[in-house]
Amino acid sequence: MTPDQIPQLIAQIALADARVRREDPTEQRAQVLMWAGILADVPLDYAVRAVQKHYAKSTWPILPADIATQWAATVRDRMQRDVDPAPPVDPDDEAAYREQLAAHRRAVATGQQPPVEHKALTSGPAAAEAERRIAAFGRYIPPSVDDVLAAYRPRRAARIATIREGRPDALGVACPIETCRAAVGAACTRPGKGHGRHELAGPHPSRVDAAAAAAL
């Protein structure tokens, strides 16, 4: 938003919460500059919707940080779902390629166009073949190399075997057991003597259940 748009937003907020509007002219100018700095990247229509959502469930005055935080989360979600498709330009023209790629990312981030998601690229009759190729080549380490390295990485090998068998990957979630609380990817442990801990041969059953629930 620009400084000129901030008074429009504050006027919208004041319809639901008059506490937000400043009456003193000096304070009004300071408020506009402060809000404009915080909400510089947020479109006006998005901010209005954020205000409506806020007062639909809260009686507390809204702060510009509330709107900026929601916007940042929305942009992050959009960009995480976007696969960054190759721009429709000659890839040897680096300047044009970068310009088109940046324009696509800006359009997705600001909501001018929806994210190009993975599922949209693999729908239709070729979906099964696309999934087969992704399974074989869509990782830094192909499955065949994982098999060769299994003897040197037993924990990773056990996780891969579990996933291939269709069972929940317990190490894919944090352990919910209060006395363990193992982080994602770390083995479960139990308290030992003093301040030491002993690594368990397998994950806690509750962690397996949590992984199964997360996969649903």
SULKALIN-V96662 format. One record per backbone hydrogen bond with DSSP energy under -0.5 kcal/mol. NH is the residue of the N-H (numbers start at 0). CO is the residue of the C=O. Records with the same first field share a line. If there is no record, write none. Layout:
BEGIN
NH: CO  CO
END
This chain:
BEGIN
4: 1
5: 1
6: 2
8: 4
9: 5
10: 6
11: 7
12: 8
13: 9
14: 10  11
15: 12
16: 12
19: 16
20: 17
27: 23
28: 24
29: 25
30: 26
31: 27
32: 28
33: 29
34: 30
35: 31
36: 32
37: 33
38: 34
39: 36
41: 38
42: 40
46: 42
47: 43
48: 44
49: 45
50: 46
51: 47
52: 48
53: 49
54: 50
55: 51
56: 52  53
57: 53
65: 62
66: 62
67: 63
68: 64
69: 65
70: 66
71: 67
72: 68
73: 69
74: 70
75: 71
76: 72
77: 73
78: 74
79: 75
80: 76
81: 77
82: 115
88: 86
92: 89
93: 91
96: 92
97: 93
98: 94
99: 95
100: 96
101: 97
102: 98
103: 99
104: 100
105: 101
106: 102
107: 103
108: 104
109: 105
110: 107
111: 106
112: 106
116: 114
120: 116  117
121: 117  118
122: 119
126: 123
129: 125
130: 126
131: 127
132: 128
133: 129
134: 130
135: 131
136: 132
137: 133
141: 139
144: 141
145: 141
146: 142
147: 143
148: 144
149: 145  146
151: 148
152: 148  149
156: 152
157: 153
158: 154
159: 155
160: 156
161: 157
162: 158
163: 159
164: 160
165: 162
166: 161
169: 167
171: 168
172: 169
174: 181
179: 176
180: 176
184: 170
185: 182
189: 197
191: 195
195: 192
197: 189
199: 187
206: 203
207: 203
208: 204
209: 205
210: 206
211: 207
212: 208
213: 209
214: 210
215: 212
END
